[in-house]
Amino acid sequence: MRVEKVFPEKLKTPDEYYLYTALAHDILVVAHVEPTFKTWAAYIAPVNGRDHEEEWKRVVPFGDKVDKELAEFLFHDIPEECEWRP
């Protein structure tokens, strides 16, 4: 499973970033990482599956939160100092 790292145009903090991976061509899981605040969370949502580079942007605001255990399995490169955001 390939994980992509992306930096949107509008950020709350300069080091904020997102990671996304496709569980299937039409299901994305997106991790929102905020190193400044040392927190992260992950969300899942169905997408059309035509353009993941655009579709990931809608997963965090409209998707469902993923369980911590699944998120840690999918995104094992999250900095250790970042805590799971409940």
VOMI-812934 format. One record per residue: residue number from 1; chain; x, y, z of N, C-alpha, C in turn. Coordinates in Angstrom, 2 decimals, always signed. Layout:
BEGIN
{pos = NUM | unit = A | npx = X | npy = Y | npz = Z | capx = X | capy = Y | capz = Z | cpx = X | cpy = Y | cpz = Z}
...
//
This chain:
BEGIN
{pos = 1 | unit = A | npx = +0.84 | npy = -1.16 | npz = +0.00 | capx = +0.00 | capy = +0.00 | capz = +0.00 | cpx = +0.90 | cpy = +1.24 | cpz = +0.00}
{pos = 2 | unit = A | npx = +0.68 | npy = +2.11 | npz = -0.96 | capx = +1.51 | capy = +3.32 | capz = -1.09 | cpx = +0.87 | cpy = +4.47 | cpz = -0.31}
{pos = 3 | unit = A | npx = +1.70 | npy = +5.20 | npz = +0.43 | capx = +1.26 | capy = +6.37 | capz = +1.18 | cpx = +1.85 | cpy = +7.60 | cpz = +0.51}
{pos = 4 | unit = A | npx = +0.98 | npy = +8.57 | npz = +0.19 | capx = +1.40 | capy = +9.83 | capz = -0.43 | cpx = +1.40 | cpy = +10.92 | cpz = +0.63}
{pos = 5 | unit = A | npx = +2.41 | npy = +11.81 | npz = +0.57 | capx = +2.47 | capy = +12.95 | capz = +1.48 | cpx = +2.15 | cpy = +14.19 | cpz = +0.67}
{pos = 6 | unit = A | npx = +1.23 | npy = +15.01 | npz = +1.17 | capx = +0.80 | capy = +16.21 | capz = +0.44 | cpx = +0.75 | cpy = +17.42 | cpz = +1.36}
{pos = 7 | unit = A | npx = +0.96 | npy = +18.57 | npz = +0.77 | capx = +0.92 | capy = +19.84 | capz = +1.48 | cpx = -0.10 | cpy = +20.74 | cpz = +0.79}
{pos = 8 | unit = A | npx = -1.25 | npy = +21.00 | npz = +1.41 | capx = -2.24 | capy = +21.87 | capz = +0.77 | cpx = -1.78 | cpy = +23.31 | cpz = +0.72}
{pos = 9 | unit = A | npx = -2.48 | npy = +24.13 | npz = -0.08 | capx = -2.10 | capy = +25.53 | capz = -0.22 | cpx = -2.32 | cpy = +26.33 | cpz = +1.06}
{pos = 10 | unit = A | npx = -3.43 | npy = +26.10 | npz = +1.74 | capx = -3.75 | capy = +26.85 | capz = +2.96 | cpx = -3.50 | cpy = +25.96 | cpz = +4.17}
{pos = 11 | unit = A | npx = -2.56 | npy = +26.36 | npz = +5.00 | capx = -2.19 | capy = +25.57 | capz = +6.18 | cpx = -2.43 | cpy = +26.38 | cpz = +7.45}
{pos = 12 | unit = A | npx = -2.80 | npy = +25.70 | npz = +8.52 | capx = -2.93 | capy = +26.37 | capz = +9.82 | cpx = -1.55 | cpy = +26.68 | cpz = +10.39}
{pos = 13 | unit = A | npx = -0.62 | npy = +25.75 | npz = +10.19 | capx = +0.75 | capy = +25.92 | capz = +10.68 | cpx = +1.70 | cpy = +25.56 | cpz = +9.55}
{pos = 14 | unit = A | npx = +2.90 | npy = +26.11 | npz = +9.55 | capx = +3.82 | capy = +25.89 | capz = +8.43 | cpx = +4.29 | cpy = +24.45 | cpz = +8.25}
{pos = 15 | unit = A | npx = +4.24 | npy = +23.63 | npz = +9.29 | capx = +4.72 | capy = +22.26 | capz = +9.16 | cpx = +3.59 | cpy = +21.23 | cpz = +9.09}
{pos = 16 | unit = A | npx = +2.36 | npy = +21.68 | npz = +8.98 | capx = +1.21 | capy = +20.79 | capz = +8.87 | cpx = +1.25 | cpy = +20.05 | cpz = +7.53}
{pos = 17 | unit = A | npx = +0.83 | npy = +18.80 | npz = +7.53 | capx = +0.77 | capy = +18.05 | capz = +6.28 | cpx = -0.25 | cpy = +16.93 | cpz = +6.38}
{pos = 18 | unit = A | npx = -0.52 | npy = +16.31 | npz = +5.24 | capx = -1.47 | capy = +15.21 | capz = +5.15 | cpx = -0.80 | cpy = +14.02 | cpz = +4.50}
{pos = 19 | unit = A | npx = -1.24 | npy = +12.83 | npz = +4.89 | capx = -0.83 | capy = +11.59 | capz = +4.25 | cpx = -2.11 | cpy = +10.91 | cpz = +3.79}
{pos = 20 | unit = A | npx = -2.07 | npy = +10.30 | npz = +2.62 | capx = -3.25 | capy = +9.53 | capz = +2.23 | cpx = -2.85 | cpy = +8.23 | cpz = +1.57}
{pos = 21 | unit = A | npx = -3.75 | npy = +7.25 | npz = +1.68 | capx = -3.56 | capy = +5.96 | capz = +1.06 | cpx = -4.91 | cpy = +5.45 | cpz = +0.60}
{pos = 22 | unit = A | npx = -4.92 | npy = +4.65 | npz = -0.44 | capx = -6.16 | capy = +4.08 | capz = -0.96 | cpx = -6.31 | cpy = +2.65 | cpz = -0.46}
{pos = 23 | unit = A | npx = -7.42 | npy = +2.36 | npz = +0.20 | capx = -7.71 | capy = +0.98 | capz = +0.60 | cpx = -8.27 | cpy = +0.22 | cpz = -0.59}
{pos = 24 | unit = A | npx = -8.92 | npy = +0.95 | npz = -1.48 | capx = -9.43 | capy = +0.45 | capz = -2.76 | cpx = -9.44 | cpy = +1.68 | cpz = -3.67}
{pos = 25 | unit = A | npx = -9.71 | npy = +1.50 | npz = -4.94 | capx = -9.66 | capy = +2.66 | capz = -5.83 | cpx = -10.69 | cpy = +3.72 | cpz = -5.44}
{pos = 26 | unit = A | npx = -11.73 | npy = +3.33 | npz = -4.70 | capx = -12.77 | capy = +4.29 | capz = -4.33 | cpx = -12.91 | cpy = +4.52 | cpz = -2.82}
{pos = 27 | unit = A | npx = -11.88 | npy = +4.16 | npz = -2.05 | capx = -11.87 | capy = +4.41 | capz = -0.60 | cpx = -10.50 | cpy = +4.96 | cpz = -0.21}
{pos = 28 | unit = A | npx = -10.50 | npy = +6.17 | npz = +0.35 | capx = -9.26 | capy = +6.80 | capz = +0.80 | cpx = -9.25 | cpy = +6.95 | cpz = +2.31}
{pos = 29 | unit = A | npx = -8.05 | npy = +6.82 | npz = +2.88 | capx = -7.82 | capy = +7.12 | capz = +4.29 | cpx = -6.79 | cpy = +8.24 | cpz = +4.31}
{pos = 30 | unit = A | npx = -7.10 | npy = +9.31 | npz = +5.05 | capx = -6.23 | capy = +10.49 | capz = +5.10 | cpx = -5.85 | cpy = +10.78 | cpz = +6.54}
{pos = 31 | unit = A | npx = -4.55 | npy = +10.95 | npz = +6.78 | capx = -4.05 | capy = +11.35 | capz = +8.10 | cpx = -3.72 | cpy = +12.84 | cpz = +8.06}
{pos = 32 | unit = A | npx = -4.20 | npy = +13.56 | npz = +9.06 | capx = -3.91 | capy = +14.99 | capz = +9.20 | cpx = -2.91 | cpy = +15.14 | cpz = +10.35}
{pos = 33 | unit = A | npx = -1.71 | npy = +15.61 | npz = +10.03 | capx = -0.62 | capy = +15.69 | capz = +11.00 | cpx = -0.30 | cpy = +17.16 | cpz = +11.26}
{pos = 34 | unit = A | npx = -0.28 | npy = +17.55 | npz = +12.53 | capx = +0.06 | capy = +18.91 | capz = +12.93 | cpx = +1.23 | cpy = +18.87 | cpz = +13.92}
{pos = 35 | unit = A | npx = +2.47 | npy = +18.81 | npz = +13.40 | capx = +3.63 | capy = +18.73 | capz = +14.29 | cpx = +3.76 | cpy = +19.89 | cpz = +15.26}
{pos = 36 | unit = A | npx = +3.32 | npy = +21.09 | npz = +14.89 | capx = +3.40 | capy = +22.24 | capz = +15.79 | cpx = +2.61 | cpy = +21.96 | cpz = +17.06}
{pos = 37 | unit = A | npx = +1.42 | npy = +21.37 | npz = +16.90 | capx = +0.58 | capy = +21.06 | capz = +18.05 | cpx = +0.80 | cpy = +19.63 | cpz = +18.55}
{pos = 38 | unit = A | npx = +1.67 | npy = +18.88 | npz = +17.83 | capx = +2.02 | capy = +17.51 | capz = +18.19 | cpx = +0.79 | cpy = +16.60 | cpz = +18.27}
{pos = 39 | unit = A | npx = -0.08 | npy = +16.71 | npz = +17.25 | capx = -1.27 | capy = +15.87 | capz = +17.20 | cpx = -1.48 | cpy = +15.34 | cpz = +15.78}
{pos = 40 | unit = A | npx = -2.28 | npy = +14.27 | npz = +15.70 | capx = -2.68 | capy = +13.75 | capz = +14.40 | cpx = -3.95 | cpy = +12.93 | cpz = +14.54}
{pos = 41 | unit = A | npx = -4.65 | npy = +12.76 | npz = +13.43 | capx = -5.87 | capy = +11.94 | capz = +13.37 | cpx = -6.00 | cpy = +11.45 | cpz = +11.93}
{pos = 42 | unit = A | npx = -6.85 | npy = +10.45 | npz = +11.72 | capx = -7.05 | capy = +9.91 | capz = +10.38 | cpx = -8.54 | cpy = +9.73 | cpz = +10.11}
{pos = 43 | unit = A | npx = -8.90 | npy = +9.88 | npz = +8.84 | capx = -10.30 | capy = +9.84 | capz = +8.42 | cpx = -10.43 | cpy = +8.97 | cpz = +7.18}
{pos = 44 | unit = A | npx = -11.63 | npy = +8.39 | npz = +6.99 | capx = -11.89 | capy = +7.52 | capz = +5.85 | cpx = -13.17 | cpy = +7.98 | cpz = +5.16}
{pos = 45 | unit = A | npx = -13.19 | npy = +7.84 | npz = +3.83 | capx = -14.39 | capy = +8.21 | capz = +3.08 | cpx = -14.36 | cpy = +7.57 | cpz = +1.69}
{pos = 46 | unit = A | npx = -15.55 | npy = +7.31 | npz = +1.13 | capx = -15.60 | capy = +6.84 | capz = -0.25 | cpx = -15.34 | cpy = +8.02 | cpz = -1.19}
{pos = 47 | unit = A | npx = -14.72 | npy = +7.74 | npz = -2.31 | capx = -14.44 | capy = +8.76 | capz = -3.34 | cpx = -14.79 | cpy = +8.17 | cpz = -4.71}
{pos = 48 | unit = A | npx = -14.79 | npy = +9.00 | npz = -5.73 | capx = -15.06 | capy = +8.50 | capz = -7.08 | cpx = -13.96 | cpy = +7.58 | cpz = -7.59}
{pos = 49 | unit = A | npx = -12.73 | npy = +7.82 | npz = -7.16 | capx = -11.61 | capy = +6.98 | capz = -7.57 | cpx = -10.99 | cpy = +7.39 | cpz = -8.88}
{pos = 50 | unit = A | npx = -11.31 | npy = +8.57 | npz = -9.35 | capx = -10.78 | capy = +9.04 | capz = -10.63 | cpx = -9.53 | cpy = +9.92 | cpz = -10.46}
{pos = 51 | unit = A | npx = -9.43 | npy = +10.63 | npz = -9.32 | capx = -8.32 | capy = +11.56 | capz = -9.13 | cpx = -8.01 | cpy = +11.70 | cpz = -7.64}
{pos = 52 | unit = A | npx = -7.27 | npy = +10.75 | npz = -7.10 | capx = -6.95 | capy = +10.76 | capz = -5.67 | cpx = -6.23 | cpy = +12.03 | cpz = -5.24}
{pos = 53 | unit = A | npx = -5.45 | npy = +12.62 | npz = -6.13 | capx = -4.71 | capy = +13.84 | capz = -5.78 | cpx = -5.64 | cpy = +15.01 | cpz = -5.47}
{pos = 54 | unit = A | npx = -6.84 | npy = +14.98 | npz = -5.96 | capx = -7.85 | capy = +15.99 | capz = -5.63 | cpx = -8.83 | cpy = +15.48 | cpz = -4.58}
{pos = 55 | unit = A | npx = -9.18 | npy = +14.21 | npz = -4.66 | capx = -10.22 | capy = +13.65 | capz = -3.80 | cpx = -9.83 | cpy = +13.59 | cpz = -2.32}
{pos = 56 | unit = A | npx = -8.56 | npy = +13.45 | npz = -2.01 | capx = -8.14 | capy = +13.33 | capz = -0.61 | cpx = -8.56 | cpy = +14.56 | cpz = +0.19}
{pos = 57 | unit = A | npx = -8.65 | npy = +15.72 | npz = -0.46 | capx = -8.96 | capy = +16.99 | capz = +0.23 | cpx = -10.35 | cpy = +16.97 | cpz = +0.88}
{pos = 58 | unit = A | npx = -11.26 | npy = +16.15 | npz = +0.37 | capx = -12.62 | capy = +16.10 | capz = +0.92 | cpx = -12.78 | cpy = +15.06 | cpz = +2.03}
{pos = 59 | unit = A | npx = -11.78 | npy = +14.23 | npz = +2.23 | capx = -11.91 | capy = +13.15 | capz = +3.20 | cpx = -11.88 | cpy = +13.67 | cpz = +4.64}
{pos = 60 | unit = A | npx = -10.97 | npy = +14.58 | npz = +4.98 | capx = -10.87 | capy = +15.06 | capz = +6.37 | cpx = -12.15 | cpy = +15.80 | cpz = +6.79}
{pos = 61 | unit = A | npx = -12.65 | npy = +16.76 | npz = +6.02 | capx = -13.85 | capy = +17.46 | capz = +6.51 | cpx = -15.14 | cpy = +16.64 | cpz = +6.45}
{pos = 62 | unit = A | npx = -15.22 | npy = +15.65 | npz = +5.55 | capx = -16.48 | capy = +14.93 | capz = +5.36 | cpx = -16.42 | cpy = +13.45 | cpz = +5.71}
{pos = 63 | unit = A | npx = -15.23 | npy = +12.92 | npz = +5.97 | capx = -15.10 | capy = +11.49 | capz = +6.27 | cpx = -15.35 | cpy = +11.16 | cpz = +7.73}
{pos = 64 | unit = A | npx = -15.31 | npy = +9.87 | npz = +8.01 | capx = -15.45 | capy = +9.39 | capz = +9.38 | cpx = -14.07 | cpy = +9.14 | cpz = +9.98}
{pos = 65 | unit = A | npx = -13.94 | npy = +9.38 | npz = +11.27 | capx = -12.67 | capy = +9.17 | capz = +11.94 | cpx = -12.35 | cpy = +7.67 | cpz = +12.02}
{pos = 66 | unit = A | npx = -11.10 | npy = +7.34 | npz = +11.79 | capx = -10.61 | capy = +5.97 | capz = +11.81 | cpx = -10.16 | cpy = +5.63 | cpz = +13.23}
{pos = 67 | unit = A | npx = -10.31 | npy = +4.37 | npz = +13.63 | capx = -9.78 | capy = +3.93 | capz = +14.92 | cpx = -8.27 | cpy = +4.12 | cpz = +14.96}
{pos = 68 | unit = A | npx = -7.77 | npy = +4.44 | npz = +16.13 | capx = -6.34 | capy = +4.69 | capz = +16.30 | cpx = -5.48 | cpy = +3.51 | cpz = +15.84}
{pos = 69 | unit = A | npx = -5.89 | npy = +2.29 | npz = +16.17 | capx = -5.09 | capy = +1.12 | capz = +15.83 | cpx = -4.94 | cpy = +0.95 | cpz = +14.31}
{pos = 70 | unit = A | npx = -6.03 | npy = +1.14 | npz = +13.58 | capx = -5.97 | capy = +1.05 | capz = +12.12 | cpx = -5.12 | cpy = +2.18 | cpz = +11.55}
{pos = 71 | unit = A | npx = -5.28 | npy = +3.38 | npz = +12.08 | capx = -4.51 | capy = +4.53 | capz = +11.60 | cpx = -3.01 | cpy = +4.31 | cpz = +11.82}
{pos = 72 | unit = A | npx = -2.64 | npy = +3.78 | npz = +12.98 | capx = -1.22 | capy = +3.53 | capz = +13.25 | cpx = -0.67 | cpy = +2.45 | cpz = +12.33}
{pos = 73 | unit = A | npx = -1.48 | npy = +1.47 | npz = +11.98 | capx = -1.06 | capy = +0.43 | capz = +11.05 | cpx = -0.84 | cpy = +1.00 | cpz = +9.65}
{pos = 74 | unit = A | npx = -1.74 | npy = +1.85 | npz = +9.20 | capx = -1.63 | capy = +2.42 | capz = +7.85 | cpx = -0.55 | cpy = +3.48 | cpz = +7.74}
{pos = 75 | unit = A | npx = -0.41 | npy = +4.29 | npz = +8.78 | capx = +0.52 | capy = +5.43 | capz = +8.75 | cpx = +1.55 | cpy = +5.28 | cpz = +9.86}
{pos = 76 | unit = A | npx = +2.47 | npy = +4.36 | npz = +9.68 | capx = +3.45 | capy = +4.07 | capz = +10.74 | cpx = +4.61 | cpy = +5.06 | cpz = +10.77}
{pos = 77 | unit = A | npx = +4.65 | npy = +6.04 | npz = +9.86 | capx = +5.75 | capy = +7.03 | capz = +9.84 | cpx = +5.38 | cpy = +8.35 | cpz = +10.51}
{pos = 78 | unit = A | npx = +4.31 | npy = +8.38 | npz = +11.26 | capx = +3.92 | capy = +9.59 | capz = +11.99 | cpx = +4.99 | cpy = +9.85 | cpz = +13.05}
{pos = 79 | unit = A | npx = +5.44 | npy = +11.10 | npz = +13.21 | capx = +6.46 | capy = +11.37 | capz = +14.24 | cpx = +6.00 | cpy = +10.91 | cpz = +15.62}
{pos = 80 | unit = A | npx = +6.91 | npy = +10.31 | npz = +16.36 | capx = +6.59 | capy = +9.76 | capz = +17.68 | cpx = +6.08 | cpy = +10.80 | cpz = +18.66}
{pos = 81 | unit = A | npx = +6.53 | npy = +12.04 | npz = +18.51 | capx = +6.09 | capy = +13.08 | capz = +19.45 | cpx = +4.64 | cpy = +13.52 | cpz = +19.21}
{pos = 82 | unit = A | npx = +4.06 | npy = +13.13 | npz = +18.09 | capx = +2.66 | capy = +13.48 | capz = +17.79 | cpx = +1.71 | cpy = +12.50 | cpz = +18.45}
{pos = 83 | unit = A | npx = +0.76 | npy = +13.03 | npz = +19.20 | capx = -0.23 | capy = +12.19 | capz = +19.90 | cpx = -1.51 | cpy = +12.12 | cpz = +19.09}
{pos = 84 | unit = A | npx = -2.22 | npy = +11.02 | npz = +19.25 | capx = -3.49 | capy = +10.81 | capz = +18.59 | cpx = -4.49 | cpy = +11.85 | cpz = +19.08}
{pos = 85 | unit = A | npx = -5.19 | npy = +12.48 | npz = +18.14 | capx = -6.19 | capy = +13.50 | capz = +18.47 | cpx = -7.55 | cpy = +12.81 | cpz = +18.62}
{pos = 86 | unit = A | npx = -8.12 | npy = +12.80 | npz = +19.85 | capx = -9.42 | capy = +12.12 | capz = +20.06 | cpx = -10.55 | cpy = +12.83 | cpz = +19.35}
//
